[in-house]
Amino acid sequence: MTVVKRTNRIVAATPIQVGERRLLPSVMVMTLVCEHPKLPEFQNVRIRPVSLVEEGPEGTRWHAIPDTTGETLSVLVAVGLTVAFIAGLVIFLSSLAE
């Protein structure tokens, strides 16, 4: 029996003082652990920045950090699946035409 455990958590890092400003970065830690009695344990950890809080004389501002790599990979997967589907459709239709 395979047991897959996935956890997501947001962790705040140590604040950074830059002049009069204080920066509070945070990251998302995504962990995937796969345990099987007859196989060695597999663990994958992905860490990515998610936000930065800036505290200064003007007030507090929150800056989101977009996941452009994840978005790009999702588009590439969608394009790949579309190309594979169209190629399969062309092969299927050409076999019917014979």
Number of C-alpha atoms within 10 A of each C-alpha: 7 10 9 12 11 12 10 13 11 15 14 15 12 10 13 12 12 9 7 8 15 16 19 17 19 20 17 16 16 15 15 14 14 15 15 12 9 8 9 9 10 11 13 10 12 10 14 14 17 18 18 18 16 19 16 14 8 8 8 12 11 13 11 11 13 12 11 9 8 10 10 11 11 12 11 12 11 12 12 12 12 12 12 12 12 12 12 12 12 12 12 11 11 10 9 8 7 5
